[in-house]
């Protein structure tokens, strides 16, 4: 069906709108950290909700917090050994690069068009939310450790943070 108004012709069939919607690429952010829960969330995405034209970003948050709170400091709490900090940063960088390669392999083996994105922040939840905005994600998929209410109250929960601060839907996959 078409209609003419003056010299303009417009197609009013539903198929053209449906095709345009089908062609739109959905951007999916999947939070990964190498844990079994994150692997489960990835597999759930692949098996249950993946669409053929999805663009997937595996989001990995690098926390340098642990380096700053390590026990490998000199005897005085006021002494900062730059060699130790440099060594710890180098070790963390190597671990991160190794994880990134594993995540890239996971995408390739699953036949998914995707990118591995490493983000840095003091808090993992903040880093994930920042990445969601940077990639303009339309959906977030992540696992959860299932910590209890008391521990979550004192330590916080990454999934809880993302659910409450994300501006897009978040799918939490619990094993």
N, CA and C of each residue as an Amber inpcrd file, in Angstrom:
protein
   525
   0.8480000  -1.1650000   0.0000000   0.0000000   0.0000000   0.0000000
   0.8980000   1.2340000   0.0000000   0.5510000   2.1820000  -0.8090000
   1.2960000   3.4350000  -0.8110000   0.3120000   4.5850000  -0.9410000
   0.7820000   5.7480000  -0.6330000  -0.0610000   6.9320000  -0.7460000
   0.7560000   8.0470000  -1.3520000   0.0960000   8.8900000  -2.1000000
   0.7850000  10.0170000  -2.7170000   0.2230000  11.3120000  -2.1620000
   1.0870000  12.2220000  -1.8290000   0.6940000  13.5700000  -1.4200000
   1.5470000  14.5320000  -2.2200000   0.9580000  15.1170000  -3.1990000
   1.7470000  15.9890000  -4.0760000   2.6830000  15.1490000  -4.9140000
   3.9730000  15.4130000  -4.8200000   4.9550000  14.6460000  -5.5820000
   5.6470000  13.5860000  -4.7270000   5.2550000  13.4860000  -3.4470000
   5.9120000  12.5470000  -2.5240000   5.1380000  11.2390000  -2.4850000
   5.8460000  10.1280000  -2.5820000   5.2390000   8.8150000  -2.4570000
   5.8310000   8.1320000  -1.2480000   4.9530000   7.6300000  -0.3690000
   5.4240000   6.9250000   0.8300000   4.8100000   5.5450000   0.8780000
   5.5970000   4.5530000   1.2010000   5.1230000   3.1930000   1.3720000
   4.6030000   3.0520000   2.7920000   3.3620000   2.6220000   2.9510000
   2.7560000   2.5050000   4.2740000   2.6660000   1.0660000   4.7590000
   3.2980000   0.1380000   4.0730000   3.2330000  -1.2490000   4.5090000
   4.0400000  -1.4420000   5.7710000   3.6570000  -2.4100000   6.5730000
   4.3290000  -2.6890000   7.8330000   5.7010000  -3.2990000   7.6180000
   5.9050000  -3.9520000   6.4900000   7.1680000  -4.6610000   6.2930000
   8.3700000  -3.7240000   6.3200000   8.2650000  -2.5250000   5.7670000
   9.4300000  -1.6420000   5.7520000   9.8120000  -1.2150000   7.1590000
   8.8410000  -0.9490000   8.0330000   9.1240000  -0.5980000   9.4230000
   9.6770000  -1.7780000  10.1870000   9.1390000  -2.9490000   9.9360000
   9.5970000  -4.1630000  10.6040000  11.0290000  -4.4920000  10.1960000
  11.3180000  -4.3390000   8.9020000  12.6760000  -4.6090000   8.4220000
  13.6790000  -3.6470000   9.0460000  13.2920000  -2.3860000   9.1620000
  14.1900000  -1.3930000   9.7600000  14.4690000  -1.7300000  11.2120000
  13.4360000  -2.1650000  11.9270000  13.6190000  -2.5380000  13.3290000
  14.5160000  -3.7590000  13.4460000  14.3470000  -4.7050000  12.5220000
  15.1520000  -5.9260000  12.5540000  16.6190000  -5.6320000  12.2340000
  16.8490000  -4.6150000  11.4030000  18.2090000  -4.2810000  11.0030000
  18.9520000  -3.5250000  12.1090000  18.2410000  -2.9000000  13.0240000
  18.8760000  -2.1360000  14.0910000  19.7130000  -3.0640000  14.9690000
  20.9170000  -2.6680000  15.2290000  21.8230000  -3.4960000  16.0080000
  21.6710000  -3.1940000  17.4930000  21.4320000  -4.2290000  18.2700000
  21.3290000  -4.0870000  19.7200000  22.7320000  -4.1870000  20.3000000
  23.0420000  -3.2920000  21.2360000  24.3500000  -3.2990000  21.8890000
  24.1710000  -3.9220000  23.2790000  24.8670000  -5.0260000  23.4970000
  24.7400000  -5.7770000  24.7420000  26.0670000  -5.7340000  25.4900000
  26.0090000  -5.3120000  26.7460000  27.1920000  -5.3070000  27.6140000
  27.0990000  -6.5150000  28.5350000  28.1220000  -7.3430000  28.5380000
  28.1600000  -8.5050000  29.4280000  29.3550000  -8.3280000  30.3550000
  29.0730000  -8.2140000  31.6430000  30.1380000  -8.0300000  32.6360000
  30.8250000  -9.3680000  32.8710000  32.1510000  -9.3750000  32.7430000
  32.9200000 -10.6050000  32.9240000  34.0980000 -10.3550000  33.8530000
  34.4130000 -11.3640000  34.6480000  35.5770000 -11.2700000  35.5320000
  36.3400000 -12.5870000  35.6060000  35.9290000 -13.5580000  34.8090000
  36.5900000 -14.8570000  34.8340000  35.9630000 -15.8420000  35.8050000
  34.9980000 -15.3990000  36.5900000  34.3620000 -16.2780000  37.5780000
  33.3560000 -17.2150000  36.8980000  32.9810000 -18.2540000  37.6160000
  31.9730000 -19.1900000  37.1110000  30.6300000 -18.4920000  36.9050000
  30.2940000 -17.5590000  37.7770000  29.0260000 -16.8380000  37.6540000
  29.0000000 -15.9690000  36.3950000  30.1180000 -15.3470000  36.0710000
  30.1960000 -14.5360000  34.8570000  30.1350000 -15.4280000  33.6140000
  30.7830000 -16.5780000  33.6720000  30.7190000 -17.5270000  32.5490000
  29.2920000 -18.0100000  32.3380000  28.5920000 -18.2690000  33.4380000
  27.1990000 -18.6910000  33.3510000  26.3470000 -17.6010000  32.6960000
  26.5600000 -16.3510000  33.0800000  25.8040000 -15.2360000  32.4970000
  26.0680000 -15.1460000  30.9930000  27.3240000 -15.3210000  30.5950000
  27.6650000 -15.2870000  29.1690000  26.9580000 -16.4230000  28.4310000
  27.0320000 -17.6220000  28.9880000  26.3900000 -18.7700000  28.3480000
  24.8720000 -18.5920000  28.2700000  24.2880000 -18.0220000  29.3080000
  22.8520000 -17.7620000  29.3050000  22.5030000 -16.8080000  28.1670000
  23.2970000 -15.7690000  28.0140000  23.0790000 -14.8310000  26.9100000
  23.1330000 -15.5700000  25.5740000  24.1870000 -16.3640000  25.3770000
  24.3850000 -17.0680000  24.1040000  23.2160000 -18.0040000  23.8100000
  22.7810000 -18.7530000  24.8020000  21.7710000 -19.7810000  24.5860000
  20.3340000 -19.2680000  24.6020000  20.0660000 -18.2080000  25.3510000
  18.6820000 -17.8100000  25.5680000  18.2440000 -16.4760000  24.9530000
  19.1240000 -15.4950000  24.8580000  18.6410000 -14.1770000  24.4370000
  19.4050000 -13.5560000  23.2700000  20.4120000 -14.2140000  22.8000000
  21.2290000 -13.6750000  21.7130000  20.3950000 -13.4990000  20.4480000
  20.6210000 -12.3540000  19.7980000  20.0510000 -12.1030000  18.4810000
  21.2080000 -12.0370000  17.5050000  20.9450000 -12.4540000  16.2840000
  21.9960000 -12.5890000  15.2880000  22.7890000 -11.3060000  15.0550000
  22.1380000 -10.1490000  15.0710000  22.8480000  -8.9180000  14.7470000
  23.2890000  -8.1340000  15.9890000  23.3220000  -8.7670000  17.1580000
  23.7930000  -8.1010000  18.3770000  25.2680000  -7.7290000  18.2670000
  25.5990000  -6.5860000  18.8240000  26.9970000  -6.1870000  19.0080000
  27.2710000  -6.3600000  20.4980000  28.2050000  -7.2300000  20.8320000
  28.4610000  -7.5860000  22.2190000  29.7710000  -6.9750000  22.6950000
  29.7170000  -6.3970000  23.8850000  30.9160000  -5.9110000  24.5580000
  31.0680000  -6.7030000  25.8490000  32.1830000  -7.3900000  25.9970000
  32.4980000  -8.0210000  27.2750000  33.2230000  -6.9660000  28.0890000
  32.6400000  -6.5960000  29.2220000  33.1810000  -5.5310000  30.0560000
  33.9470000  -6.1530000  31.2190000  35.2160000  -5.8130000  31.2970000
  36.0610000  -6.3180000  32.3830000  36.5860000  -5.1330000  33.1760000
  36.2850000  -5.1210000  34.4640000  36.7290000  -4.0300000  35.3260000
  38.0250000  -4.4130000  36.0210000  39.0230000  -3.5790000  35.8440000
  40.3200000  -3.8050000  36.4800000  40.3560000  -2.9910000  37.7600000
  40.5600000  -3.6800000  38.8720000  40.6250000  -3.0070000  40.1580000
  42.0710000  -2.9290000  40.6280000  42.5720000  -1.7310000  40.7350000
  43.9130000  -1.5380000  41.2630000  43.8720000  -1.3130000  42.7650000
  42.6930000  -1.3500000  43.3250000  42.5090000  -1.1990000  44.7710000
  43.3080000  -2.2400000  45.5520000  43.2860000  -3.4700000  45.0640000
  43.9820000  -4.5450000  45.7730000  45.4860000  -4.3040000  45.8340000
  46.0170000  -3.6660000  44.8100000  47.4470000  -3.3680000  44.7910000
  47.7940000  -2.3700000  45.8880000  46.9400000  -1.3890000  46.0520000
  47.2060000  -0.3560000  47.0510000  47.0710000  -0.8770000  48.4740000
  46.3320000  -1.9440000  48.6530000  46.1040000  -2.4890000  49.9950000
  46.8390000  -3.8020000  50.2190000  47.9270000  -4.0010000  49.5130000
  48.6910000  -5.2370000  49.6350000  49.5550000  -5.2300000  50.8990000
  49.9980000  -6.4040000  51.2880000  50.8370000  -6.5210000  52.4830000
  52.3230000  -6.4830000  52.1360000  52.6660000  -6.2200000  50.8890000
  54.0650000  -6.2490000  50.4660000  54.7590000  -4.9020000  50.6020000
  54.3620000  -4.0880000  51.5330000  54.9930000  -2.7840000  51.7360000
  56.1720000  -2.9190000  52.7020000  56.9970000  -1.9370000  52.7210000
  58.1160000  -1.9150000  53.6730000  57.5730000  -1.8170000  55.0920000
  58.4420000  -1.8980000  56.0670000  58.0290000  -1.9560000  57.4690000
  57.3060000  -0.7000000  57.9440000  57.6380000   0.4530000  57.4550000
  56.9970000   1.6880000  57.9010000  55.7390000   1.9540000  57.0730000
  54.6310000   2.2980000  57.7380000  53.4110000   2.5790000  56.9840000
  53.4980000   3.8680000  56.1730000  54.5420000   4.6760000  56.4100000
  54.6770000   5.9440000  55.7130000  55.6520000   5.8730000  54.5490000
  56.2710000   4.7240000  54.3420000  57.2320000   4.5460000  53.2730000
  56.5130000   4.0040000  52.0360000  56.7970000   4.6060000  50.9100000
  56.2230000   4.1210000  49.6560000  57.3760000   3.6570000  48.7890000
  57.3910000   2.3800000  48.5090000  58.4320000   1.7950000  47.6720000
  57.9190000   1.7620000  46.2290000  58.4110000   2.6740000  45.4130000
  57.9490000   2.7960000  44.0370000  58.2770000   1.5530000  43.2140000
  59.3580000   0.8650000  43.5440000  59.6910000  -0.3710000  42.8300000
  58.6270000  -1.4360000  43.0810000  58.1720000  -1.5150000  44.3290000
  57.1370000  -2.4890000  44.6750000  55.8360000  -2.1570000  43.9550000
  55.4760000  -0.8850000  43.9620000  54.2470000  -0.4780000  43.2680000
  54.3550000  -0.7880000  41.7790000  55.4930000  -0.4620000  41.1860000
  55.7080000  -0.7320000  39.7650000  55.6230000  -2.2120000  39.4480000
  56.2220000  -3.0310000  40.3070000  56.1930000  -4.4770000  40.1120000
  54.7660000  -5.0220000  40.2140000  54.0500000  -4.5480000  41.2130000
  52.6610000  -4.9870000  41.3920000  51.7800000  -4.5520000  40.2220000
  51.9860000  -3.3440000  39.7370000  51.2140000  -2.8500000  38.5900000
  51.5150000  -3.6830000  37.3390000  52.7690000  -4.0380000  37.1650000
  53.1680000  -4.8450000  36.0130000  52.5300000  -6.2390000  36.0880000
  52.5210000  -6.8350000  37.2730000  51.8940000  -8.1410000  37.4610000
  50.4010000  -8.0690000  37.1570000  49.7600000  -7.0160000  37.6530000
  48.3230000  -6.8500000  37.4220000  48.0320000  -6.6440000  35.9420000
  48.8910000  -5.9030000  35.2640000  48.7360000  -5.6770000  33.8300000
  48.8380000  -6.9950000  33.0600000  49.7890000  -7.8470000  33.4450000
  49.9420000  -9.1450000  32.7860000  48.7160000 -10.0300000  33.0100000
  48.1910000 -10.0320000  34.2310000  46.9760000 -10.8040000  34.5360000
  45.8010000 -10.3110000  33.6910000  45.6880000  -9.0000000  33.5940000
  44.5860000  -8.4050000  32.8300000  44.6950000  -8.7750000  31.3600000
  45.8930000  -8.6790000  30.8040000  46.0880000  -9.0310000  29.3930000
  45.7460000 -10.5050000  29.1430000  46.1160000 -11.3640000  30.0730000
  45.8100000 -12.7870000  29.9390000  44.2900000 -13.0150000  29.9650000
  43.5980000 -12.3510000  30.8850000  42.1340000 -12.4670000  30.9540000
  41.4860000 -11.9420000  29.6740000  42.0020000 -10.8400000  29.1580000
  41.4380000 -10.2470000  27.9430000  41.5430000 -11.2330000  26.7740000
  42.6640000 -11.9260000  26.6640000  42.8340000 -12.9230000  25.6070000
  41.8320000 -14.0630000  25.7810000  41.6130000 -14.4870000  27.0260000
  40.6320000 -15.5400000  27.2920000  39.2300000 -15.0950000  26.8840000
  38.8920000 -13.8300000  27.1800000  37.5710000 -13.3130000  26.8220000
  37.4130000 -13.2110000  25.3050000  38.4940000 -12.8130000  24.6120000
  38.4620000 -12.7540000  23.1490000  38.2230000 -14.1480000  22.5640000
  38.8850000 -15.1380000  23.1270000  38.7110000 -16.5220000  22.6890000
  37.2720000 -16.9740000  22.9070000  36.6980000 -16.6090000  24.0300000
  35.3100000 -16.9550000  24.3440000  34.3610000 -16.3990000  23.2800000
  34.5760000 -15.1700000  22.8760000  33.7450000 -14.5660000  21.8260000
  33.9020000 -15.3210000  20.5060000  35.1470000 -15.5740000  20.1190000
  35.4070000 -16.2490000  18.8470000  34.8040000 -17.6430000  18.8230000
  34.9860000 -18.3940000  19.9020000  34.4540000 -19.7570000  19.9680000
  32.9300000 -19.7770000  19.9140000  32.3050000 -18.7150000  20.3750000
  30.8450000 -18.6280000  20.3650000  30.3160000 -18.0290000  19.0640000
  31.2130000 -17.6050000  18.1910000  30.8110000 -17.0270000  16.9210000
  30.0950000 -15.6960000  17.0730000  30.5380000 -14.9090000  18.0270000
  29.8690000 -13.6480000  18.3340000  30.7080000 -12.4640000  17.8670000
  30.0190000 -11.5140000  17.2230000  30.6490000 -10.2440000  16.8500000
  30.7750000  -9.4320000  18.1250000  31.9750000  -9.2960000  18.6310000
  32.1120000  -8.6080000  19.9060000  33.4680000  -7.9980000  20.1340000
  33.5240000  -7.2720000  21.2320000  34.7260000  -6.5540000  21.6400000
  34.9170000  -6.7460000  23.1310000  36.1610000  -6.8690000  23.5490000
  36.4670000  -6.9330000  24.9770000  36.9070000  -5.5380000  25.3920000
  36.2500000  -5.0060000  26.4010000  36.5530000  -3.6500000  26.8770000
  37.0000000  -3.7270000  28.3270000  38.1750000  -3.1950000  28.5850000
  38.7110000  -3.1360000  29.9400000  38.4820000  -1.7290000  30.4720000
  37.9030000  -1.6470000  31.6660000  37.6580000  -0.3410000  32.2730000
  38.2990000  -0.2980000  33.6510000  38.7380000   0.8800000  34.0450000
  39.4170000   1.0570000  35.3200000  38.5970000   1.9840000  36.2040000
  38.4330000   1.5820000  37.4460000  37.7210000   2.4190000  38.4140000
  38.0060000   1.8870000  39.8070000  37.7190000   2.7100000  40.7850000
  37.9150000   2.2820000  42.1650000  36.9040000   1.2060000  42.5440000
  35.6800000   1.3500000  42.0520000  34.6150000   0.3820000  42.3300000
  34.1730000  -0.2760000  41.0210000  34.0240000  -1.5910000  41.0440000
  33.6550000  -2.3360000  39.8430000  32.3080000  -1.8940000  39.2950000
  31.3280000  -1.7100000  40.1520000  29.9990000  -1.2910000  39.7000000
  30.0370000   0.0320000  38.9570000  30.8160000   0.9740000  39.4810000
  30.9620000   2.2770000  38.8170000  31.5850000   2.1010000  37.4370000
  32.5840000   1.2390000  37.3520000  33.2680000   1.0100000  36.0770000
  32.3150000   0.4220000  35.0480000  31.5060000  -0.5310000  35.4660000
  30.5570000  -1.1560000  34.5430000  29.5390000  -0.1300000  34.0610000
  29.0070000   0.6720000  34.9700000  28.0280000   1.6960000  34.5860000
  28.6480000   2.7290000  33.6410000  29.8890000   3.0760000  33.8820000
  30.5840000   4.0180000  33.0030000  30.7110000   3.4180000  31.5990000
  31.0990000   2.1520000  31.5320000  31.2560000   1.4790000  30.2380000
  29.9200000   1.3640000  29.5090000  28.8480000   1.1120000  30.2440000
  27.5110000   1.0110000  29.6420000  27.1970000   2.2980000  28.8810000
  27.5000000   3.4280000  29.5010000  27.2620000   4.7060000  28.8510000
  28.1740000   4.9380000  27.6600000  29.4410000   4.5660000  27.7930000
  30.4230000   4.7820000  26.7180000  30.0650000   4.0140000  25.4520000
  29.5560000   2.8020000  25.6120000  29.2420000   1.9780000  24.4330000
  27.7930000   2.1260000  23.9960000  27.0390000   2.9090000  24.7460000
  25.6220000   3.1270000  24.4550000  24.8570000   1.8000000  24.4430000
  25.0640000   1.0110000  25.4700000  24.4380000  -0.3040000  25.5720000
  22.9260000  -0.1770000  25.7160000  22.2250000  -1.1660000  25.2020000
  20.7700000  -1.2010000  25.3570000  20.3500000  -2.3120000  26.3150000
  21.3180000  -3.1520000  26.7260000  21.0470000  -4.2450000  27.6560000
  22.3460000  -4.6230000  28.3510000  22.2460000  -4.9580000  29.6460000
  23.3960000  -5.4290000  30.4140000  23.0730000  -6.8260000  30.9140000
  24.0320000  -7.7370000  30.7810000  23.8940000  -9.1000000  31.2940000
  25.0580000  -9.3300000  32.2450000  24.7530000  -9.8420000  33.4260000
  25.8310000 -10.1080000  34.3860000  25.4190000 -11.2000000  35.3550000
  26.4130000 -11.8090000  35.9610000  26.1730000 -12.8220000  36.9750000
  26.1250000 -12.1840000  38.3540000  25.8920000 -13.0300000  39.3310000
  25.8780000 -12.5650000  40.7130000  26.4820000 -13.6540000  41.5880000
  27.1420000 -13.2290000  42.6350000  27.7300000 -14.2030000  43.5590000
  26.7120000 -14.7090000  44.5630000  25.6290000 -13.9870000  44.7170000
  24.5900000 -14.4190000  45.6470000  24.9940000 -14.2580000  47.1000000
  25.6870000 -13.1610000  47.4210000  26.0820000 -12.9500000  48.8130000
  24.8440000 -12.6410000  49.6540000  24.9380000 -12.9130000  50.9300000
  23.8150000 -12.6860000  51.8350000  23.5780000 -11.2120000  52.1120000
  22.4500000 -10.9290000  52.7650000  22.0650000  -9.5430000  53.0450000
  23.0730000  -8.8230000  53.9350000  23.5940000  -9.4890000  54.9190000
  24.5350000  -8.8410000  55.8440000  25.8260000  -8.4770000  55.1210000
  26.3920000  -9.4200000  54.3970000  27.6390000  -9.1400000  53.6780000
  27.4230000  -8.0510000  52.6320000  26.3000000  -8.1180000  51.9050000
  26.0030000  -7.1140000  50.8900000  25.8620000  -5.7290000  51.5190000
  25.2870000  -5.6730000  52.7230000  25.1060000  -4.4020000  53.4140000
  26.4420000  -3.7510000  53.7280000  27.4000000  -4.5470000  54.1780000
  28.6980000  -3.9860000  54.5640000  29.6640000  -3.8350000  53.3930000
  29.6620000  -4.7690000  52.4670000  30.6360000  -4.7600000  51.3830000
  30.0650000  -4.2290000  50.0730000  28.7720000  -4.2480000  49.9330000
  28.1640000  -3.8330000  48.6790000  28.1310000  -4.9800000  47.6940000
  27.3600000  -4.8210000  46.6640000  27.2190000  -5.8420000  45.6460000
  27.3450000  -5.1640000  44.2890000  28.1790000  -5.7110000  43.4350000
  28.3680000  -5.1320000  42.1120000  27.0630000  -5.1840000  41.3290000
  26.4070000  -6.3380000  41.3330000  25.1590000  -6.4540000  40.5770000
  24.0920000  -5.5130000  41.1300000  24.0170000  -5.3840000  42.4390000
  23.0590000  -4.4690000  43.0630000  23.3490000  -3.0290000  42.6350000
  24.6050000  -2.6520000  42.6270000  24.9940000  -1.3050000  42.2160000
  24.5670000  -1.0480000  40.7730000  24.8650000  -1.9980000  39.8860000
  24.5520000  -1.8150000  38.4680000  23.0390000  -1.7420000  38.2540000
  22.2940000  -2.6080000  38.9280000  20.8330000  -2.5720000  38.8020000
  20.2840000  -1.1990000  39.1860000  20.8180000  -0.6060000  40.2330000
  20.2980000   0.6700000  40.7260000  20.8590000   1.8990000  40.0180000
  21.9660000   1.7600000  39.2870000  22.5780000   2.9330000  38.6590000
  22.5880000   2.8910000  37.1330000  22.2570000   1.7640000  36.5450000
  22.2200000   1.6540000  35.0970000  20.9630000   2.3320000  34.5620000
  21.0960000   2.9170000  33.3720000  19.9540000   3.5630000  32.7330000
  19.3330000   2.6780000  31.6600000  19.7910000   1.4260000  31.6000000
  19.2390000   0.4510000  30.6580000  18.8860000  -0.8240000  31.4290000
  18.0610000  -1.6910000  30.8490000  17.7060000  -2.9310000  31.5460000
  18.9400000  -3.7800000  31.8770000  18.8890000  -4.4340000  33.0490000
  19.9760000  -5.2880000  33.5120000  19.4040000  -6.6770000  33.7800000
  20.0110000  -7.6870000  33.1640000  19.6100000  -9.0710000  33.3920000
  20.6360000  -9.7140000  34.3030000  20.2040000 -10.1050000  35.4900000
  21.0840000 -10.7710000  36.4470000  20.8600000 -12.2770000  36.3210000
  21.9320000 -13.0100000  36.0410000  21.8550000 -14.4550000  35.8680000
  22.4090000 -15.1260000  37.1050000  21.5440000 -15.8030000  37.7990000
  21.9510000 -16.4900000  39.0210000  22.0380000 -17.9780000  38.7500000
  23.1480000 -18.5420000  39.1140000  23.4100000 -19.9590000  38.8690000
  22.5930000 -20.8310000  39.7890000
